[in-house]
C-alpha cells in the first residue's frame, strides 16, 4: 500500500534521481575520506531552490510542508546520512528565522540563505549540557546596544563551514529557572571572539561537528531571535522539525545499506553458489528490509501529523528512535554480510555503519526518545 499521493511520489523520485545524476555516491564517499564539506553539492541543491522547501512563497520559498521536507531528506541521504546533514542542519535552523525572527533578520538572512550564499547551524550542546540542554552555561550579558557572549559550545554540526551563521542558545538570566532564562542569538561564525574547531569524529566527517570557544564575542542587540529569555520555546519547537528530518534521512541511508547488502549477496559466490541462497543470509536481509519499511512508516506518520499541525511529540520521538536504531542495526548486519569487503571505503558500508553508530546519539539519544515516549503513556 502506497501512503503517498501521486505528487509526493513524483517529488520523492525527483530527489532520488537528482542524487543519482547530480551528486553520486563517489562524490559523497570522497567528501567523507577527505573530511571535506560538500560545497559543490550544497550549491547544486541551492540552485534547485530546495533550500526553501519549507519557507513560505511570500518569503521566496516553495511553500512545502514537513512531509515534502521529509521526502527530500530521505532522498538526499541515499548515499550517506552525513551528506544530508549539511542540508538538513542549514534548513531546519533557517526555519527558526521565518517563525521567530524579526523583520530585519528576515530581510538580512532569508534571501541570501535561499540563494546558497550563507548557511545556518544550530548550537545547543555544551560539555556539561547535552541531553540536559537547558543546563546551558554559555552567558550573554547586555552592554548598551550589544550583547557580550562567553562560554563553550560542543557538537555544532556544520559550524565551521564557510559563511555559516550560528543559532546559539545562551543563558541571559542566571537567576531564572533554567528553562526560563535562555535566549537564542544569530551569530556569524566569523565573529571576533569565536574560536571554532572541527573535531576528528568517527562519523560526520564531511559536514563536520565542532567545538566552539566564545570569549567576549560582541554581537548587536538585533542578533536576538524572538523574545529575550524565551529561547527554550524556540529550541523545543525546533527539535520536532529536526527529529522528523533526521528520521527520514536515517531511513534513506538504511534503505541503501539494505540494497547494497542484497546486491552483494547475489553477486558473491561461496561453496559453489550465491551466498543469498543460504537461508541465514536470506533471513538477515528479510529482517533488515522489514525494519526499514517499519521505520519509514513511523517517519511518514510523524511527518504527516507535523504537517497537519497535530501534536505529535510521541510519534516524532518514536520515528527518531526506531529509524536511528534501524540504521545502526541494518548497517551492522550489512558489515557481516559483506565480510572483509565491508572494511574498505569503496564498499560504503563501513561509512554507513559509522553514521549508524552516531545516529542513536545525535539529535537526541535513544534514551531521551524513550523517556519522551514514556511520558505520553501515563494513565
C-alpha positions, 0 to 999 in steps of 0.5 A: 500500500502506497501512503503517498499521493501521486505528487509526493511520489513524483517529488520523492523520485525527483530527489532520488534521481537528482542524487543519482545524476547530480551528486553520486555516491563517489562524490559523497564517499570522497567528501567523507575520506577527505573530511571535506564539506560538500560545497559543490553539492550544497550549491547544486541543491541551492540552485534547485531552490530546495533550500526553501522547501519549507519557507513560505512563497511570500518569503521566496520559498516553495511553500512545502510542508514537513512531509515534502521536507521529509521526502527530500531528506530521505532522498538526499541521504541515499548515499550517506546520512552525513551528506544530508546533514549539511542540508538538513542542519542549514534548513531546519535552523533557517526555519527558526528565522521565518517563525521567530525572527524579526523583520530585519533578520528576515530581510538580512538572512532569508534571501541570501540563505535561499540563494546558497550564499550563507548557511545556518547551524544550530548550537545547543550542546555544551560539555556539561549540557547535552541531553540536559540542554537547558543546563546551558552555561554559555552567558550573554550579558547586555552592554548598551546596544550589544550583547557580550557572549562567553562560554563553550559550545560542543557538537555544532554540526556544520559550524565551521563551514564557510559563511555559516551563521550560528543559532546559539542558545545562551543563558541571559538570566542566571537567576531564572529557572533554567528553562526560563532564562535562555535566549537564542542569538544569530551569530556569524561564525566569523565573529571576533571572539569565536574560536571554532574547531572541527573535531576528528569524529568517527562519523560526520566527517564531511559536514563536520561537528565542532567545538566552539570557544566564545570569549567576549564575542560582541554581537548587536542587540538585533542578533536576538531571535524572538523574545529575550529569555524565551529561547527554550520555546524556540529550541523545543519547537525546533527539535520536532522539525529536526527529529522528523528530518533526521528520521527520514534521512536515517531511513534513506541511508538504511534503505541503501545499506539494505540494497547494497547488502542484497546486491552483494549477496547475489553477486558473491559466490561461496561453496559453489553458489550465491551466498543469498541462497543460504537461508541465514543470509536470506533471513538477515536481509528479510529482517533488515528490509522489514525494519526499514519499511517499519521505520519509514512508516513511523517517519511518514506518520510523524511527518504527516501529523507535523504537517497537519499541525497535530501534536505529535511529540510521541510519534516524532520521538518514536520515528527518531528512535526506531529509524536511528536504531534501524540504521545502526542495526541494518548497517551492522548486519550489512558489515557481516554480510559483506565480510572483509569487503565491508572494511574498505571505503569503496564498499560504503558500508563501513561509512554507513555503519559509522553514521549508524553508530552516531545516529542513536546519539545525535539529535537526541539519544535513544534514551531521551526518545524513550523517556519522551515516549514514556511520558505520553503513556501515563494513565 
